[in-house]
Amino acid sequence: YGQALDTELKKVRKTVDYLHQKSPNLICVVNTTGTPYFKRQPLRDVVIWYGLSQGISDGILKPVSGNIHAYSFDDSNTDKFVAEVINEFFANYRDVKLPDGSPAKLALYFPQTDDLESLRPVIEPTLASLKESPSLTLRNTSESSKQELDAFERLNDPAAPHRVILLVNKGTEGWNCPSLFACALARRLKTSNNFVLQAASRCLRQVPGNPHKASIYLSKDNQNTLDRELAETYGTSIAELSQAKSKSRSAIIRLRKIKLPPVVVKQIVRSVVRKPV
């Protein structure tokens, strides 16, 4: 629902009201949402709750235990933070792939396009110093070309060449990229409106057969924002996510049909008959 629940009439409510007016057969409405909390209070209509920690435990989300990193930096030394994140990403995920062959990817989020462009001269030399091609980067902003947008839509293709995704107001809620293993917010945000939460959690989508954890990189300020938004939206915390571990196991159960001889039942049947006179 988001934090504007108390001021905005959501489209789902308009749809339900319309159906109720047009049809007498509307008996029950079941709504699913990823945000069952509003200002740290669970919505009173919620009857079933499945949290992020449970998703990690069940293997639906990638674990992040020990991999939520908070850095102390400001606008004057963001370049060092970005270089550190890229170095650490390739140290940990250079050879990591999903079972389908998709290489691990890093998403760098920037508040404005100017922030992205000012730090791009740091990103590409850092890749070069790691003997990685600067062509691994892909930009997606409101100013992106059709070629860049098409490449962004193909990121789930195992043959997609890009591994460092540079984003401005893109790649948040609804972006499904299972090969995303790390997210970093490259600058402190003055206002968030759940942006920190949406950006940081993009790398959690899990796929069967992947044993690797995800990583989240933040500033100290953004860490506090993430903790607050987790509490307000999901009723959880960074500490709880850091402790959650996958407890699911996979196994193959084969049921074989055994050829058994037919069952023969012999039974004595007694009958009473009239004796002839």
C-alpha positions as CSV (number, residue, x, y, z in Angstrom):
1,Y,0.0,0.0,0.0
2,G,2.9,2.4,0.7
3,Q,3.1,5.2,3.2
4,A,0.4,7.3,1.5
5,L,-2.3,4.9,2.5
6,D,-4.0,7.5,4.8
7,T,-4.2,10.2,2.0
8,E,-4.7,8.3,-1.2
9,L,-7.6,6.2,-2.4
10,K,-5.9,3.2,-4.0
11,K,-6.9,1.8,-7.4
12,V,-7.7,-1.6,-5.8
13,R,-10.4,0.0,-3.7
14,K,-11.9,1.8,-6.7
15,T,-11.9,-1.5,-8.5
16,V,-13.6,-3.4,-5.7
17,D,-16.3,-0.6,-5.3
18,Y,-16.9,-0.7,-9.0
19,L,-17.4,-4.5,-9.1
20,H,-19.7,-4.2,-6.0
21,Q,-21.9,-1.7,-7.7
22,K,-22.1,-3.5,-11.0
23,S,-22.5,-7.1,-9.8
24,P,-24.6,-8.5,-6.8
25,N,-22.4,-11.6,-6.9
26,L,-19.3,-10.0,-5.2
27,I,-19.1,-11.9,-1.9
28,C,-15.4,-11.8,-0.9
29,V,-12.2,-9.9,-1.8
30,V,-8.8,-11.4,-1.3
31,N,-5.9,-8.9,-1.8
32,T,-2.2,-9.8,-1.7
33,T,0.4,-7.1,-0.9
34,G,4.1,-6.9,-0.2
35,T,3.5,-4.1,2.4
36,P,1.2,-5.4,5.1
37,Y,2.3,-2.8,7.6
38,F,1.5,0.9,7.8
39,K,3.6,3.1,10.1
40,R,4.8,0.0,12.0
41,Q,1.2,-1.2,12.6
42,P,0.0,-4.3,10.8
43,L,-3.1,-3.7,8.7
44,R,-6.2,-5.0,10.4
45,D,-7.3,-6.9,7.3
46,V,-4.2,-9.0,7.1
47,V,-5.1,-12.7,7.9
48,I,-2.0,-14.4,6.6
49,W,1.6,-13.0,6.9
50,Y,4.7,-14.4,5.3
51,G,7.8,-12.3,6.2
52,L,11.2,-11.7,4.6
53,S,13.0,-13.8,7.2
54,Q,10.7,-16.7,6.6
55,G,11.2,-16.3,2.8
56,I,15.0,-16.6,3.4
57,S,14.5,-19.6,5.7
58,D,12.4,-21.3,3.0
59,G,14.8,-20.6,0.2
60,I,12.6,-18.2,-1.7
61,L,15.0,-15.3,-0.9
62,K,18.7,-15.2,-0.9
63,P,20.2,-14.9,2.6
64,V,22.2,-11.8,3.5
65,S,23.6,-12.8,6.9
66,G,26.9,-11.0,7.4
67,N,26.5,-9.2,4.1
68,I,24.8,-6.0,4.9
69,H,27.6,-3.4,4.9
70,A,27.3,0.1,6.1
71,Y,30.1,2.7,5.3
72,S,30.8,6.1,6.7
73,F,31.1,8.4,3.7
74,D,29.6,11.7,2.4
75,D,29.4,13.4,-1.0
76,S,33.1,14.4,-0.8
77,N,34.4,10.8,-0.8
78,T,31.6,8.8,-2.6
79,D,34.2,7.9,-5.2
80,K,36.1,5.8,-2.7
81,F,32.9,4.1,-1.6
82,V,31.9,3.2,-5.2
83,A,35.4,1.9,-6.0
84,E,35.4,-0.2,-2.8
85,V,32.0,-1.7,-3.7
86,I,33.1,-2.7,-7.2
87,N,36.3,-4.2,-5.9
88,E,34.5,-6.2,-3.3
89,F,31.8,-7.3,-5.7
90,F,34.3,-8.8,-8.2
91,A,36.4,-10.3,-5.3
92,N,33.3,-12.2,-4.1
93,Y,31.2,-12.7,-7.2
94,R,33.5,-12.7,-10.2
95,D,32.9,-16.4,-11.0
96,V,29.5,-16.7,-9.4
97,K,26.7,-17.8,-11.8
98,L,23.2,-19.0,-11.5
99,P,22.5,-22.6,-12.5
100,D,21.3,-21.3,-16.0
101,G,24.7,-19.7,-16.5
102,S,23.7,-16.1,-15.8
103,P,26.7,-14.2,-14.2
104,A,26.2,-12.3,-10.9
105,K,25.4,-8.6,-11.3
106,L,25.8,-5.5,-9.2
107,A,23.2,-2.6,-9.2
108,L,24.5,0.9,-8.3
109,Y,21.6,3.3,-7.4
110,F,22.1,7.1,-7.8
111,P,19.7,9.8,-6.7
112,Q,20.2,11.9,-9.9
113,T,21.7,11.5,-13.3
114,D,24.3,14.1,-12.5
115,D,25.5,11.9,-9.6
116,L,25.8,8.9,-11.9
117,E,27.7,10.9,-14.6
118,S,30.1,12.4,-12.0
119,L,31.0,9.0,-10.7
120,R,31.3,7.2,-14.0
121,P,34.9,8.3,-14.4
122,V,35.5,6.3,-11.2
123,I,33.6,3.2,-12.2
124,E,35.2,2.4,-15.5
125,P,38.9,2.9,-14.4
126,T,38.1,0.6,-11.4
127,L,36.8,-2.1,-13.7
128,A,39.9,-1.6,-15.9
129,S,42.2,-2.0,-12.8
130,L,40.4,-5.4,-12.1
131,K,41.1,-6.4,-15.8
132,E,37.3,-6.2,-16.5
133,S,36.0,-4.4,-19.5
134,P,34.2,-1.0,-18.9
135,S,31.6,-2.3,-21.4
136,L,30.2,-4.4,-18.5
137,T,28.4,-1.3,-17.3
138,L,24.8,-0.5,-18.4
139,R,23.0,2.7,-17.7
140,N,19.2,2.9,-17.1
141,T,17.8,6.4,-16.5
142,S,15.1,8.6,-17.9
143,E,17.6,9.7,-20.5
144,S,18.6,6.1,-21.6
145,S,18.6,5.3,-25.3
146,K,16.4,2.6,-26.8
147,Q,19.5,0.4,-27.1
148,E,20.2,0.7,-23.3
149,L,16.5,0.0,-22.4
150,D,16.5,-3.1,-24.6
151,A,19.7,-4.3,-23.0
152,F,18.1,-3.8,-19.6
153,E,15.1,-5.9,-20.6
154,R,17.5,-8.7,-21.6
155,L,19.5,-8.9,-18.4
156,N,17.9,-12.2,-17.5
157,D,19.3,-13.8,-20.6
158,P,22.4,-15.8,-19.6
159,A,24.2,-14.4,-22.6
160,A,23.7,-10.7,-21.5
161,P,27.1,-9.1,-21.2
162,H,26.4,-6.4,-18.6
163,R,27.2,-7.0,-14.9
164,V,27.4,-3.5,-13.4
165,I,24.0,-1.7,-13.7
166,L,23.9,2.0,-13.1
167,L,20.4,3.2,-12.1
168,V,18.5,6.4,-11.5
169,N,14.8,6.1,-10.6
170,K,14.8,2.6,-12.2
171,G,15.2,-0.9,-11.0
172,T,13.2,-0.8,-7.9
173,E,9.7,-2.2,-7.2
174,G,8.8,-4.9,-9.7
175,W,12.2,-5.4,-11.2
176,N,12.8,-9.2,-11.3
177,C,16.5,-10.0,-11.9
178,P,17.5,-13.2,-10.1
179,S,21.1,-12.8,-11.2
180,L,21.4,-9.6,-9.2
181,F,23.6,-10.5,-6.2
182,A,24.5,-7.1,-4.9
183,C,22.9,-3.6,-4.5
184,A,24.6,-0.4,-3.5
185,L,23.2,3.1,-2.8
186,A,25.9,5.4,-4.0
187,R,24.8,8.5,-2.2
188,R,22.9,9.5,1.0
189,L,19.3,10.3,0.2
190,K,17.5,13.3,1.7
191,T,14.1,11.7,1.2
192,S,13.4,8.0,0.6
193,N,9.7,7.1,0.5
194,N,10.7,3.4,0.6
195,F,13.3,3.9,-2.1
196,V,16.1,2.6,0.1
197,L,14.0,-0.5,1.0
198,Q,13.0,-1.2,-2.7
199,A,16.5,-0.7,-4.0
200,A,18.3,-2.7,-1.3
201,S,16.0,-5.7,-1.5
202,R,16.2,-6.1,-5.3
203,C,19.1,-8.6,-5.0
204,L,17.1,-11.0,-2.7
205,R,15.2,-13.0,-5.4
206,Q,16.4,-16.6,-5.2
207,V,16.4,-19.4,-7.7
208,P,16.7,-23.2,-7.0
209,G,20.2,-24.4,-7.0
210,N,21.9,-21.2,-6.0
211,P,24.1,-21.5,-2.8
212,H,25.5,-17.9,-2.8
213,K,24.4,-15.1,-0.5
214,A,23.4,-11.6,-1.6
215,S,25.2,-8.4,-0.5
216,I,23.8,-4.9,0.3
217,Y,26.1,-1.8,0.5
218,L,24.9,1.4,2.2
219,S,25.9,4.6,3.9
220,K,25.4,4.8,7.7
221,D,22.5,7.1,7.1
222,N,20.9,4.9,4.5
223,Q,21.3,2.0,6.9
224,N,19.2,3.8,9.5
225,T,16.7,4.5,6.8
226,L,16.6,0.9,5.7
227,D,16.1,-0.3,9.2
228,R,13.2,2.2,9.7
229,E,11.5,1.2,6.4
230,L,11.8,-2.5,7.1
231,A,10.0,-1.9,10.4
232,E,7.3,0.3,8.9
233,T,6.7,-1.9,5.9
234,Y,7.5,-5.5,6.9
235,G,7.6,-5.4,10.7
236,T,11.2,-6.6,10.7
237,S,14.7,-5.2,11.0
238,I,18.2,-5.4,9.6
239,A,19.3,-7.5,12.6
240,E,16.6,-10.0,12.0
241,L,17.5,-10.3,8.3
242,S,21.1,-10.7,9.2
243,Q,20.3,-13.7,11.4
244,A,18.0,-15.4,8.9
245,K,19.5,-18.5,7.2
246,S,18.1,-20.8,4.6
247,K,16.9,-24.0,6.2
248,S,15.4,-25.6,3.1
249,R,16.9,-28.8,1.6
250,S,16.2,-30.3,-1.8
251,A,15.8,-34.0,-2.4
252,I,14.6,-36.3,-5.1
253,I,12.0,-38.9,-4.1
254,R,11.5,-41.7,-6.7
255,L,8.4,-43.8,-6.5
256,R,8.8,-47.1,-8.3
257,K,6.1,-49.5,-9.3
258,I,7.0,-53.0,-8.2
259,K,5.7,-56.0,-10.1
260,L,3.9,-58.1,-7.5
261,P,2.1,-61.4,-8.3
262,P,-1.7,-61.1,-8.1
263,V,-3.2,-61.7,-4.8
264,V,-5.3,-64.9,-4.7
265,V,-7.8,-65.3,-2.0
266,K,-9.2,-68.8,-1.3
267,Q,-12.3,-69.0,0.8
268,I,-14.6,-71.9,1.8
269,V,-18.2,-71.0,1.1
270,R,-20.8,-73.0,3.1
271,S,-24.3,-73.3,1.8
272,V,-27.5,-75.0,3.1
273,V,-29.7,-76.8,0.6
274,R,-33.0,-78.6,1.1
275,K,-32.7,-82.4,1.1
276,P,-34.9,-84.2,-1.4
277,V,-37.9,-86.1,0.1
